[in-house]
C-alpha cells in the first residue's frame, strides 16, 4: 500500500517537472541552452536525501549526537550541521558516501555542540530572505540555485553559468545575518 502511494507521488512529481520544463529554456553565457537536472535526477536527489536521513537517524550510535542536514543536488551531497565528535562526523560521511547514486560529498559538519531552535530558525529566515531576493531579481533563474544556511554560512548549489554563480553569491552576500557564502556550484559553461 505504501509503495503504491510513493510510486504515485513520484509519477506526479515527474509530470509536474516535465510541465515546468515547458517554460523558456535558460541560456548559458555563450547563448547555448543551459543544462538542467532531469526529472529522474530530481527524484534521485530526493531518494538520496531520504535514504541518508533514514540511515543516519536510525543509527543508535548517532542518535542525539548529531544534527545533520542532507542536501543532494545533481547527486552531489552537502552535509551541514554539527556532530559532537570527529568520529561521529566521519561515521556520518562514510554512511552517506556509500549510498547508491552519490557522486560526491561536501563535508561541512562542524565539531561542536548541537544548535538549538533559535539558531536554526535564524538560518531558515536567512534562507527565505535570499530566495525572495533571488525571485525578485529580474532575469535571474532562482530555480537553478539551492540555498542552504547553517550557522550564518550560506551554501549555494546548482547547475549554473559562472555569471549566475557570481550573481547568486552577490545576492546572498548582501543579506543581513550572512557570515559567509560558499559556492558549491557545477558550472555549465
Residue pairs with C-beta under 8 A, 6 or more apart in sequence:
10 43
13 39
13 42
13 43
13 46
14 39
14 40
14 43
17 39
17 42
18 39
21 36
21 39
25 33
25 34
26 33
26 34
26 36
26 141
26 144
27 33
27 34
28 34
28 161
28 188
28 189
29 161
29 162
29 163
29 189
30 189
32 189
34 144
34 159
34 160
34 161
34 188
35 159
35 188
36 144
36 159
37 45
37 73
37 74
37 159
41 74
41 75
44 72
44 75
44 101
45 72
45 73
45 74
45 75
46 72
47 101
48 70
48 72
48 75
48 77
48 99
48 101
48 102
49 70
49 71
49 72
51 99
52 70
52 72
52 77
52 95
52 96
52 99
53 70
55 95
55 96
55 99
56 62
56 66
56 68
56 70
56 92
56 95
56 96
57 63
59 91
59 95
61 88
61 91
62 88
62 91
62 92
65 83
65 84
65 85
65 88
66 81
66 82
66 83
66 84
66 88
66 89
66 92
66 109
66 114
67 81
67 82
67 83
67 114
67 115
68 79
68 80
68 81
68 82
68 83
68 92
68 109
69 78
69 79
69 80
69 81
69 148
69 150
70 77
70 78
70 79
70 96
71 77
71 78
71 80
71 146
71 148
71 155
71 157
72 78
72 102
73 146
73 157
73 158
74 103
74 159
74 186
75 101
75 102
75 103
75 104
76 102
76 103
76 104
76 105
76 106
76 157
76 184
76 186
77 96
77 102
77 104
77 105
77 106
78 106
78 108
78 148
78 155
78 157
78 184
79 92
79 93
79 96
79 105
79 106
79 107
79 108
79 109
80 108
80 109
80 148
80 150
80 153
80 155
81 108
81 109
81 110
81 114
81 115
81 150
82 109
82 110
82 111
82 112
82 113
82 114
82 115
83 89
83 92
83 109
83 110
83 111
84 111
84 113
84 114
85 111
86 111
89 107
89 109
89 111
92 109
93 105
93 107
93 109
96 102
96 105
97 105
106 155
106 184
108 150
108 153
108 155
108 182
110 151
115 151
119 151
122 152
122 177
123 149
123 150
123 151
123 152
124 149
125 177
126 149
126 152
126 154
126 175
126 177
126 178
127 147
127 148
127 149
127 154
129 175
129 176
129 177
130 147
130 149
130 154
130 171
130 172
130 175
130 178
131 142
131 147
133 171
133 174
133 175
134 140
134 142
134 145
134 147
134 168
134 171
135 142
137 167
137 171
140 164
140 167
140 168
140 171
141 164
144 158
144 159
144 160
144 164
145 156
145 157
145 158
145 160
145 164
145 168
146 156
146 157
146 158
147 154
147 155
147 156
147 172
148 154
148 155
148 156
148 157
149 155
149 178
151 179
152 177
152 178
152 179
152 180
153 178
153 179
153 180
153 181
153 182
154 172
154 175
154 178
154 180
154 181
154 182
155 182
155 184
156 165
156 168
156 169
156 172
156 181
156 182
156 183
156 184
156 185
157 184
157 185
158 168
158 185
158 186
159 185
159 186
159 188
160 168
160 185
160 186
160 187
160 188
161 187
161 188
161 189
162 187
162 189
165 183
165 185
165 187
168 183
168 185
169 181
169 183
172 178
172 181
173 181
